Amino acid sequence: MSKVTIGDVAREAGVALGTVSNALNHPEKVRAETLAAVNEAIRKLGYAPNQSARLLAGGTNPTFGLVVPQLNHGLSLQIASGASVEANRQGYGLLIATANDDADTEERYVRYFAGTQVSGVLVQQASTRPSATGRVPIVHLETVSDAAGYYVASDARAQGALIAGHLAALGIRRLAVIGAAATDRLAQRLVGIERTMELHPEIELVVMNEGTADLAAEGFELGRRLAELPAGERPDAVCGLTDVLAVGAIAGITQAGRSVPDDIAVAGCDGNPLAWGGNIPLTTCAPIGYEIGRRGIHFLLAQIEAAKTPAGRAELATENHQELVRPFMLTRASTVGASPLQATDAISLNLGTYL
């Protein structure tokens, strides 16, 4: 089978070669009916542009790369969604790679994207080790740093503070926090909880520093253990530093014969829809992953623009640009009990409802 060329597409669509080139690279310059004809010819013939030849000829690759640690957390999916929509809106494509929570794999994908001369790379980091792309713009997501560069992150400390404030407003007397603060994001959530609790000296705070972030079974054991404590020692609220731990804790508490939230209220702290199973909808504090991805694309575009002038290039090497995205509360039955409205919301809830 002979290879389909741009000339074949032009003949099929009845347009000039330059029109096909514009349709591929600058569709905004082509009339709608002409663009439709070219796209139909491309689909009919199965044409695929030779990107390697294009780059060798000095062309650009209007594509961004996104490296995420895993696709098993709602935040990464939301980041990918926001980045994809905004990249397309700005005339770019988006390629996504999963690093499997491995720093070396993350670095390999970053280098790969840079080697294909993408226009920029977003990295939701699996490690604290900075990624480098040479001259390709890069934005670090879910990273807080004072170093030169571009960073967008959810406000993890605000997540903890909002959850703690919500629980305090319920009139609780003893709060247990479960989850090992093994990463900076988890540690910042804990700081937010602790500082808010300092404003409520009437509430006893117990920080257990136990429980692996993504293991519901460990949340189950911690919840069961807390529920089985004598009445004078048992908390009336449990906060998981992750939603996975919190959902596990709900199961452990109910397994021990206690009621959620009547005996023990439970809240999560990271807004992970993939952990929201079970019969009791989980109260949590959700980062707006869609907005993190969208702002990341804007930071890439800012770097592309800045690189066009000597002053801009100097600024890229020395300035720090950090944006924190404010989270918001999702109050559900695990802390306030069921209501008709909450029951309706729980049925219709999906990844897109709070973006």
N, C-alpha and C positions, 0 to 999 in steps of 0.2 A: 504493500500500500504506500503510495507516494505521500510525502509530507504536505500538509495544507499550508499555503503561504499567505501572506498579507495580500498579495495580488489576487489570489483566489477569492478571498473575502470581498475585495473591492469589486471584482467582476460579478460575484453573486449578488451583491447589494446594489450594483449599478452606480458606484461612486468612485471618486478618485482615490489613489493611494493615500494622499495627504489627509483625506477625510477619515479614512479608517484609522490612521495614526492619531488624529485628534480624538476620535471616538474612544480609543484605548487609553490615551494619556491625558487628554483635556476635554472630557465629555461635556463640560459646561460651555464649550465653544461651538458645539454641534447642535443644529436644530433637532427638536424632539423627534420628528418623524424620520429624519435621516439617521439619528442615533438608534431608533428602533429597528430600522432596516439593517444597519450594520450588525447590531446585536443578534438579530434573527439569522443573518448569514453566518455569524460566528458559531451560533448554536447548531445550525444545520450542518455545517462543514466540520465541526469539532475542532476549530482552530485554537491553538494555544501559543501565545507569544513566546519567543525565545529570549528569556530574561538574561541568560548568560551573554549572548551576543550583544544584547542591548547595553549591558554594563561594560563590556569590553570596548564598546564604541563610545564610551564616555557618558552614557545615560545614567539616570538615577533610578532608584528602586523605591517607588512611593508606597512603602510598606513599613509598618512598625512591628517589632517583636515584643512579646510579653512572656516572661518566665515566671511561673507560679510554683510554690512548693508542692502543692497537691491540688486535686480537684475534688477533695472530700470535705470541703468546708464551704458553706454558703458565701463567705466573704470573697473567696477567690473567684467563684462563679459570678458574683456581682461585679467585682473589679473587671473581669473579662468582658462582661456585658457593657459596662459603662465605657471602657476603652474602645471596644469594637464599634459601638454606635457613634462615639465622638470621632474616631479615626475615619470612619466612612463619611461622616458629615463634612470632614475637612479634606476629603479626597484621597484618603490613604486606606490601605488594607491592614489587616492585623493577623499575625501568625502567633500561635500560642504553643508553648512547650512546658512540660511538667517535669520538675526537678526531683520528684520523689523525696523531698526533704533532705536532699544530699547537696552539700555545698560544692563539691567537685563537679557534680552533674550540672548544677546551676551555672558555674563558671564556664563549663563546656558549651552550654547552650548560648550563653552571652557571647562567647567568642565566635560561635557558629553564626549567630545573627549578624555580628559585626563583619564577619568575613563575607557575607552575602550582600554587604553594603546596604542594609536596610536604612531607613531614614532616622531611626532611633529605636531605643530599647527601654522597655519598662521591666523592672525586676521587683517582684514581691519576694523579699529575701528569705531564704531558708537559714541564713547564718548572719552573723554580725560582720563578716568579712566583706569589705567593699568590693563591688564589681567594677571592672574597668573595660572600656570598649575602644580605647584609642581615641580617634576623632569622632566617633559616632555618638550623638547625644544619648544620655542615659538618665533615667529617673528612677529613684529607689522608692518603692512603695512599702508601706507599713514599717518604715525606718525613721527614727528620730535621730538627728545628728546636727552637730555644730560645724562640721567640716564643709569645705566648699563643695557645691553640688546642688542638686535638686531632689527634694524629698517630699512625699505626701504620705500622711499616716492618719489613721483614726486616733482620736484622743482617748487613749486607754485609761488615763487617770480619771477622765470625766466619766467613763463607763462605770468604774468602781464607785465614784462619788454619787452618780445618779441612782444606782441600785441601792447603795447604803442609805441614801436619803429617803427613798421610797419605803424601805423596810423600817426605818426609824419612825416614819409617819404612821405606820401601822400600830405603833405603841408596843413594840417588842421589848423584852427585858434582857434577852441573851441571844447573841448572834454567833453562829459558828461559820467560819470560812473554810472551805475545802479546796484543795488543789495546791500542788507544789509550784511555787513561783519560779519555774525553771527558765523562763525567758524574760526579756525586758518587758514585753507586752503584758505578761501575767503579773510581773512585779509592779508595773505601773497601775494596773487595776487594783492590786492590793493596797498600794499607797493611797489611791483615791478612797477606798473603803475606810482605811485607818484614819485618814485626816477628817473624813466626815464624822466618824464615830467619836473623834475627839470633841466634837461639838455636842455630843450626847453622852455625858458621863454617867447617866442613869442606866445606860445599856452596857452590859458586860460583853466584851468582844473576845472570842476564842479563835485564834488563827492556827489551824492544824498543820498547814504546810505538808499535806499528804494528798496523793491522788495524781496520777498521770493524766495530762490534759485531755487526751483523746480516748481514754479507756472508761466506758460507762460502767464496767464491772467494778472498778475501784470506787466510783461514785456510789454504786449500790452498797458495797461493804461499809463505806463511811456513813452513808445514810442510815443503814441498819444499826450500826454501832451507836450512833448518836440517839436514835429513837429508843434504844434499849436502856439508855441511862436512867437513873432514878429521877423522879420529877424535879428535885431540887437542883439537878445538874444538867438536865436535858435542855437544849436550846429550843426557843420557840420560832427560830428562823435559821435557815441554812442558805448560804450563798456559795455557789460554785464559781470558781474563776473561769470555768468554761461551761457552755451549755451541755456538753456531753456529760460532764461530771454531775451537773445539776439534775439532768433527766435520770441518770443512774441513782442519784440520791432519793428522788421521788419514789422509785421502785423499791429501794431498800427500806425507806420509812414505812411505806404501806405494807411491805412484807412483814415488818415487825409489828403490825397491828395498829399503827398510828395513822391519823388522817391528815392529808395535805389539802388545804392549808389550815384546817381548824386546830390541829395539834402543833404542827410545824409548817410554817410557810417556807417555800423554796423558790429561789431565783437563780438564774444563770447570769452570765456577764459578757457574752460575746456575740450574741445575735446570729447563731448558726442554724438556719432553717433545716439543715440536714439532720439535726439532732432533735427535732421537735416531734418525736413520736410519743406514743402513750396516750392514756385517757385524760390526763390533766394537762391542759395547755400551760406552757412554761412562761413565766415572766422573765424578761431579759432586757438587756440594753444593747441595741443594735448599732454597729457602725454602718455608715452609708457607703457600702463598697462601690456602688455605681458611681457615686460622686468622686471617690478616690481614683477610680479608673479614668473618669472624665478629666479631672484636674491633671492627672499624669500626662495625658495626651497634650493638654494645653502647655505644660512645662516642656515637653519635647518640641512643640512648635515654637515656643519662646527661645529655646536654644538654637534652633535652625535659623531663626531670624537674627539672633544676636551674633551668630558666627559670620554674618555677612559684612561686619565692620571690624576694624582693629580694636576699637574700644569695647565692642561687644565680646570679642574673643578674649580680651584681657579680663573682663568681668566674669566670664564663664570659668576661668581658672582660679578665681579668688573669692567669689561671693557665695554665700550660703542662702538658699531659698528653701524654706521649710513651711509647709502648710499642714495644719491639723484640722481634720474634719470632725465636727461635733456629732456625737451619737444621739440617739433618742430612746426613750423608754417604750417598751411594749409590755403593758400591764395585762396579765392574764390570770387564769384561775388558780395557778399555783401559789399566789400570794393573796388574792382578794376573793377567791371563790368564783363559782360559775354564775353567769347571768345570761339571759336570752341573747343579748348583743354579743357577748363573748362566744357563745356557742355557735352563732352564725359566722363570726369571724374565723373561728377555728376550722370550720368546714371549708371556707373559701380560701384559706391562707395558702399562698404559694410563694415562690422565690421573688416574684415581681411585685407583690402587693405593697412593699414598703421601700421601694427604690426611689 
